[in-house]
Amino acid sequence: MVSRKYKLHDGKVGSALAIRLTSQAGQNAIAGIMENGTVKVHVTAASENGDDNEALIQLLADVLSVPKSKVAVVAGNTGRDKILSVLGLDAITMTRLIRKSLD
């Protein structure tokens, strides 16, 4: 695994989020936060046709209480490691909501 130093970042109109995605998992869930700040996410969908990305976007939209249209994969579309953009939500609020979903 490549060492990364991703963190949650405030952008001009939103935040960026580093994701490690596991497809074909037993359930859709945020599974944890890695030491480097990457959020581990499990989805039941397969990676075929981008179904896992759609499930990821839906899960994060639900957890963060934002419309799906505000969440987008901006890097790593076909890999496990992804960067997502979340418009209209600052990094502090996003961190709080993700940690709350782990409780």
C-alpha positions in Angstrom: 0.0 0.0 0.0 1.3 3.5 -0.9 1.7 5.8 2.1 -0.6 8.8 1.8 -1.1 11.9 3.9 -4.7 12.7 2.9 -6.7 14.8 5.2 -10.1 16.4 5.0 -9.8 19.8 3.4 -12.0 22.9 3.1 -12.4 24.0 -0.4 -14.0 27.2 -1.9 -17.5 25.7 -1.8 -17.1 22.3 -0.1 -14.6 19.7 1.1 -12.5 16.8 -0.2 -12.6 13.3 1.3 -10.1 10.5 0.9 -11.9 7.1 0.7 -10.7 3.4 0.7 -13.6 1.5 -0.8 -14.4 -2.2 -0.4 -17.0 -3.5 -2.8 -19.1 -6.6 -2.4 -19.1 -6.2 1.4 -21.8 -7.6 3.7 -23.4 -4.2 4.2 -23.2 -0.6 3.3 -21.3 1.2 6.1 -18.5 3.5 7.0 -16.1 1.0 8.5 -13.6 3.3 10.1 -11.0 6.0 9.7 -7.4 5.0 8.9 -4.5 6.6 10.7 -3.8 8.8 7.7 -7.3 10.2 7.7 -8.7 8.0 4.8 -12.2 6.9 5.5 -12.9 3.2 5.0 -16.2 2.5 3.4 -17.9 -0.9 2.6 -20.6 -1.2 0.0 -22.6 -4.3 -1.1 -22.5 -3.4 -4.8 -20.0 -4.8 -7.2 -17.4 -2.6 -9.0 -18.9 -3.5 -12.4 -20.3 -0.5 -14.3 -19.5 1.8 -11.4 -22.2 0.4 -9.2 -19.9 0.6 -6.2 -19.3 4.3 -6.8 -23.1 4.9 -7.0 -23.6 3.0 -3.7 -20.7 5.0 -2.2 -22.2 8.3 -3.2 -25.6 7.3 -1.9 -24.2 6.2 1.5 -22.2 9.3 2.0 -25.1 11.6 0.9 -27.2 9.8 3.5 -24.6 10.0 6.3 -23.8 13.7 5.5 -27.4 14.7 4.9 -26.7 16.3 1.6 -28.2 15.6 -1.8 -26.5 13.0 -4.0 -25.8 15.7 -6.5 -23.5 17.4 -4.0 -21.2 14.3 -3.8 -18.9 13.3 -6.7 -15.9 11.0 -7.2 -13.2 13.3 -8.5 -10.2 10.9 -8.5 -9.9 7.1 -8.4 -13.1 6.3 -10.3 -12.0 2.7 -11.0 -9.7 2.0 -8.1 -10.3 1.3 -4.4 -8.6 4.6 -3.3 -10.8 7.6 -4.2 -11.1 11.3 -3.6 -14.6 12.6 -3.3 -15.8 16.2 -3.4 -18.7 17.2 -1.1 -20.2 20.6 -2.0 -21.7 22.8 0.6 -20.2 21.1 3.6 -17.0 22.1 5.5 -14.4 19.6 6.7 -15.2 20.0 10.4 -18.9 19.3 9.9 -18.1 16.4 7.6 -15.6 14.9 10.1 -18.2 15.2 12.9 -20.9 13.5 10.9 -18.6 10.7 9.7 -17.4 10.0 13.3 -21.0 10.1 14.5 -21.9 7.4 12.0 -19.3 5.2 13.6 -20.9 5.2 17.0 
